[in-house]
Amino acid sequence: MTVLSLVLFAVFALILAGMYIAIRREWFKPGLIAGVGVALSVVLMITVSLAQGNQILQAVVVGTLIGGLFSSATLAVAWYFHRNEMRARYADEGGE
């Protein structure tokens, strides 16, 4: 793994973490966060693959699959916990 691909992979991890936190804390609309996060994740994974010396077609296929899968998993977990927090908040308000 080259230094450039390692740096790009670290940025990819930061985007996933930022997407997770932004959804959990409701910083922006969830759809906007998801769209931008998935797009950035896919682009970064494509560039990581290109930085490792892969061909363009291979980089696009691998980047789309890996970026999409990791983003989808991150979004699923973030929305699950966000929904649980909203249910708990609603139950606390309704119980008073």
N, C-alpha and C positions, 0 to 999 in steps of 0.2 A: 504494500500500500504506500503510495507516494505521500509526501507532506501535503500537497494540494488536496488530494482526495481525503486525507484525514481531516484537514481543516473544513472542507465542505461537508463531510459527514458530521462534524461537531456542530456546524450551523444547522444541519438537518435536525439533529437532536434538540437544539435550542428552539427551532420552529415548532416541533412537536410539543415540547414542554410549554412554550408560549401559547400554543393553541389550546392545550388542556387547561391552563390557568385562566385564559381569557374566557373560555366557556363557563368554567366553574364560577368565576367572579362576575360574570355578565358585563364585561367591559364594553362589548359591542353586540350587535345582533348575532345570534348563533349561526344563522345561515351565511352571513358575511364572513365570519371567522372560519367556518368550515370551508367555504369556497376558496378563500385566499390561502388558507393553510394547506389544503390539498394541492392546489396549484403550485405553491412554492415547494412543497415536499417532492412532488413529481419532478419539477425542474431541477431541484438540487440532486436528487438521486440520478437523474440523467447525466448531470455534470460530474458527479462522483464516478459514474461508470466510464464516462469519456476520459476523465483524468487518470483512470487506471489503464487506459490504452485500448479499450474495447471499440469495436466498430460502431458506427452511428445507429444502425438498425438494432443491434444488440443492446446498445445503451438506452434507446427509446423503449424497447420492450421491457427490459429489466427495470429501468427507472420508473416506468409507469406502473408496473406490477408492485414493486417493493414500496415505492412512494405511496401508492394508493392503498396498499394493505396496511402499512404502518399508520397512515393517516386515519383510515377507517377504524382501526382498533383504538387509536387515541380518542377519536370522536365518540365512539361507542362508550368507552369508559367514562369520559367527561360528562356526556349527557346522562348516563345512568346515575352517577353521583349527584349531578346537578338536580335531576328530577327527585331524587330522594330528599335532598335538602329542601326543595320546594314543597314536597308533601309534608315534611316535618314542620316547616314554617306555617303551612296552611292549617295543619292540625292544631298547632299551638294557638293560632289566632282564633280558630273556631271553638276551642275549648274554654275560652275565657268568658 
